[in-house]
Amino acid sequence: MSLPRWGIVTTVKAPVEQVLAFVAHHLALGPDRIFVHLDDPETGSIAALEGLPGVRPIACDARYWRQMRGKRPPAHQYRQALNLQRVYARTKLDWLLHIDVDEFLLAEAPVAPMLAAATGPMVRVEPWDALHDPQAPDDIFRGRWFRRALRPGEDAAGLMRLLAPYGTLLKRGILGHSAGKCFFRTGLPDFAPAIHTARQGGVQLDAGAFAPGLALLHFHAEDPATWRARLPFRTEQGAYRNLPELQAFFQTATPETLDDFYRVTQTATPAALAGLAALGMLREERLGLWEKVAGLGTG
């Protein structure tokens, strides 16, 4: 019996080197195709990606959206979902994984056999947030320390002490999403995949438990300058828009309080690393993204 064929779908608006890092890392995992939807096709990523085996760059320009929807949807979350659903409806692959340009899949074993063993419509991957590490070596994404969210049934008290006084603001103890991302089995009737889960017959499905042997490294806030620059958008329209307590905090906090929040919750201080390690919530990974991009031979 042949192994399932799988691919990755992403919608990106990022510097060329980050797009190439995403592609280079994931090509090494053996997908049959990576569909890169360029939300800003003027960045030069199209030229950088063309000719890479297994990579399909798609320019999401005015013509693309005119053919898809008549006009470009204003919400980036909706554009992501539409791009995923377009590929899902057309693909001949057996599985699709939907992730963002700042998310990097890790697999302890070849992915295709893992998917072959799955019985449900989705395979859910646990997210690990990157911490800011001032001592990290230069890389396209520099974080090397990652922490996961609280898992069901775990005692939150130790983590809340470590993150005090800000821990209660974080959903399950991390700033990035705690829901994870999913591989979606293709060919299912009336099935609509989305950013974190899917609907079938109009009913939202339970994505199930996180799959063993898989992890998703999420560089949501490991760069303090980039995080601060994106904070207004994320608070109003992005990742924090549906988290009212966190949203209110970010809208009213002084610059000094924001600096302290970031130091306590997002920085790989010795105390944070020791505390997270004691809780079993820490991992170290070195992705070597510059080297992987160099291996693409793109120049």
C-alpha angles and dihedrals in degrees: 000000000000121000119251119266115232140185144185127239122198139164112210140190104171143110115292093249091057092049090050091047090053092050096043094050095048097043087063089062092063108247117168092224140005115204109203113191108197108213088188104033092180093075094088095248093121092065092044093052101041113107096021107132113250095008121117113190114197121194108220094203130146092280092051093053093042089058093042104042110350091256141018113278111237097223115078091209090060092047090052093051093047092050091050093048092048091056092042091055093051107032127108091199119110098226137022127198117202115205140146131250091257093053123088124193119223122194127188090203136016110302100223096062089048090055091045089060094051118107103185135067094260140039110204123213122207117234124228117195118223116235123218108255115189089193097051117123119250114283139142088261105020105196118112101167118074133184130197130216126258111282123223111284096017120130110250096196097090093047092046090054090051092050098039130176092015104041097099089059092062120081105239089343103297133092097219122065116298095196095081126210132277145227106223123212108230130224096044117144119250090357120153115186118203139180098290107004141354145247127228121190087356092300121116111239128222106246091210129218124332112274116247117243095029131095136172116216107209120198093197100141111356092120109065096199094050091045092053092047092052096042098094093051094044091048095051104030111001142053097334100043094100096043102084099184093048091042092053091048093053092046094054105029120111119237089254091053091049090052090051092046090053093046093051101040107027109029127093096230117164090252093050093048093048093047095048092045090053089052092049091242101115135087134172121218130170110202100182092209098172089057092048092051090049087053090061089069093222095134 
